[in-house]
């Protein structure tokens, strides 16, 4: 899949948070901050050449330029921008070309082969979700990684004590990459990657922990399915949305019978933790 990169510049950095909200109306799959610019990535087949930032424009002058990134050029993008990522002394995510990386200094290490755009842990929502993985006791748990991308959440969860896992990814190329990474970390017999959406879940399939790091509209539409797939006493971690959407996501979770536990934030992005009570 080809992508379009939008480099968006605000005359006043205070408008950056409003830019995040404006981007919600666009089919953006990832956003990163580069100085006072935001880089937004969206599928080229969903880009119509038009961009509007009404909220941010109330605070600053907004300009943007676009750049098309071909599918086969993601390796080059990775090598120019992908630095090793660490979370304390717990986790290192690095690539083969990071020759100075010291994975032995960390409790867990995941080596990423640069074959796709997203899922390295650098995006604020993935980072938030990795913190949720590392901060929990997962011994013997069965986990689900919805919208798994590279399956980094599932891989780390199994390293951290989970017994089995399933990852579901709608993009076929990303799902293939996830299978390679799972196999490369010796987890093929414990973690299954399926291509598709929430319809890939079996009617009687249950999980102790679910990670769903997906676009807000998908979360809202599939919340009931996540609740159904969660064991009583189980935990659902939700991310992929901005602070402005947290209330709506929490309401949808509560309407599905889930109880709010905590909210976490990073760079205007949010992760919500909810749980299914034991009746």
N, C-alpha and C positions, 0 to 999 in steps of 0.2 A: 504494500500500500504506500502511495506517495503521500507526503504531508506538506502543508504550508506552514511556514514559521512567520508569525507576525511579531516584529519588534516594535513595541509601543512605548513612546516617550511622552512623559508628562513634564510640563514646565515647572510644576511644583510637586516634589516627592510625596507630599501629603495626600495627593490624589490617587496614589497607588492602590490603597485599599478599596477605593471606589471602582477602580478598574477591574479588580477581581469580581466585584458584583456585576459590572457591565458584561464581563465575559461569560457570565452564566447563561446569557441569552444566545450564545453561539455554541457550536458543536466542538468546543475545546476539550482536548483529551489531557493536556498537561500544560502547566504554567511554571515558569521559573523566573526569578528576579536576577537581573544582571545590572548591578549598579542602580541607577535610577530608571532603568528600562524594565519592562516585562516582556518575556518571550512566551508567546502562546502558540501551541501546536494543535492543528486540526487537520482531519483527513482532507486531502485535496479534492476528493469527489463531493465534499459537502461545503466547499468554499465557493461563494458566489461573487467574490471580489469586493463585497461591501462590508464595512465595519462602522459601528456607531457606538459611542461611549457617552451616553447622555448624563449619567451621574458624575463621572469623572470630569466632564467638561464644565460642571458647575464650580469646580475648584481650580482647574488648570487648563492650559492649552494642550491638546492631545494631538500627536502626530504618529503615523505608523508607516512602516515599509514591510513589504512581504517578500518572502524567499521560498521557492519551491525546493523541497528536499526529496529526491528520488529514493525509493525503497532501498536500492542497492548502495546508496551513499550513507546509510546510517552508521556504518563502521567508521567512516571518516569523521562524522559528527561526534561519535563516542570518543574517539581517540583525542579529539581536540578539546573536549569539554568534560569528560568523565574522570573525575579525581576519585581516589579511594574514599569510601565512606566508613566512618567508625561511629559506634555508639558506645561511649565509655570504653571499658576493657572487655565488653561483652561480645561485640560483633564487628567484624570487618567485611566489607563488600568491596571487591577489587576485580580487576581484569588481568588477563595474562600479560599485557604490556606494562603493568605496574611492577617493574622489576625490583623496586625498592620496598615494596610492601612486605610486612612481617606478619603473616597470618598466625604464626606460632605464638605471637604475643597476645592473642585474643582467645576467649573461650570458644567462640564459633567464628568460622570464616567461610564465606561464600564467594566462589570465583565466578564472575559473570563473563560469558563470551559475548562480545558486542555484535548481536545480530538483529536487535530491534530497538525501537525508540525509547520505550518507557519500562519501568520496573526495576530500576537499579537501587532504589531506596533514597535517591536524592530528592524526589518530589516530596513536598511537605506532608502529603497525605500518606505516602508509603512510609515515611519516617515515623509519623505518628502511630501507624499500625505496627511497625516493627517494635516500637516502644511497648505497645500493648502485649505483643507476643512475649517479649523478654521480661516483662513485669509480672507475668502470671505463672502459676504452677500448672503445668500441662501434663504431668506424669500420667501416662496411659490414656490421654484424651484422644477422641476422634475429632478431627478438625476439617472444616470446609473453607476453602479460599475461593470466594466468588469474584469473578472478573480478575483471575489470578495473574494475568500478564506473564511475567517470567516465572511465576510461582515462588518468588522469593519469600513471601510470608509463610507459605506452606512448608518450604524447605527449612526455614529457621524454626518453625514450630516443631517439626519432627526432631531437629537437632536439640531442641529445648525440652524434649521429653514426651511429646505427643506420640501415640502408638501408630496411628494411621491417619491418612488424609486424602481429600479429594480436592482438585482444583478444576474450576470451570471457566473457560475463556471463549468468548464469542468469535474472536479473530483467529482464523485457522493458522496463520503463520506464527502468531504469538504462542498458540497452543503447542505447535511443533517445537518451538524454541524452549518452552517450559518443559516438555518431555525430555529434551536433551539435557537440560540443566538438572532435572530430577535424577536422571540416569547417571549423569556425571558426578553426582554427590552420593551415589550408592543407595538411592532411596526408591528405586523403581518398584520394588516389591511392596512398598508401604504407602506410596502416594500415586494416585491415579489422576491423570489429566484428561478431561473431557472437553470436546469442542462443542460450544453451544451456549445456551442461556439457562435460566432457572428451570426450564422444562427438562433439563438433563437430570434433575433430582428425582429419585424414585419416590413413589407415594409413601412408602414406609421407611424411608431412609432418615436416620437421625444422627445428630452431631452434638458434641459437648461444647464446642466453641466454633463460631462462624465469624470469618473476617470478610466483610463486603466493602471493598474500596472501589466504588463505581459512581457514575454520574447520578446526581440527585434524582432525576426522573426515573431511572431504573430502580433505585432504592425504594422510592415511593410506590412504584408499581408492583415490586416483588416482596414488599415487607411481610405480607401475610404468608408467603411461601417460606421465607426465612424463619418466621415464628413457628410454622408447622414442622420444619426440619430440625428444630432445636429441642434437645432433651430438656425435661423439667430441671431447673437449677442451672441450665446452660447459659452461656454468655454470647451475645452478639455485638461485635465491634463494627461500627459503620463509619465510613469516611468517603471522601471524594466530593465534598461540597464546602461552600464558604460559610462564614459566620452568620451571614444573613439568612441562610437556609436552615440553621440548626433547629429553630423552633418547629418548623414544619416537619422536619425529619423526626424529631422527638414525638410530635403529636401522632404521626403515622405509626411509629413504633408502639406507642401506648394504645392506640386503637386496635393494634394487632395483639394486644394482651401482654405486652412486654413492659418491664419496669425500668425507669431511668436510673442509672447508676452514677455516671460521671461524664463530663465533657472536657476535652483537651483541645488546645489550639496551637497552631504554628503558622506564622506568616499569613494570617487571615483565613487559613483553612482549618477545618474542625474534624475531630473524631468524637463520636458518641459511643458510649458503652451502655448497653441495656441488657437485661436478663429475663429469663422465663422463670417465673416463680414456681415453687413446688406446691401443688395443690394438696 
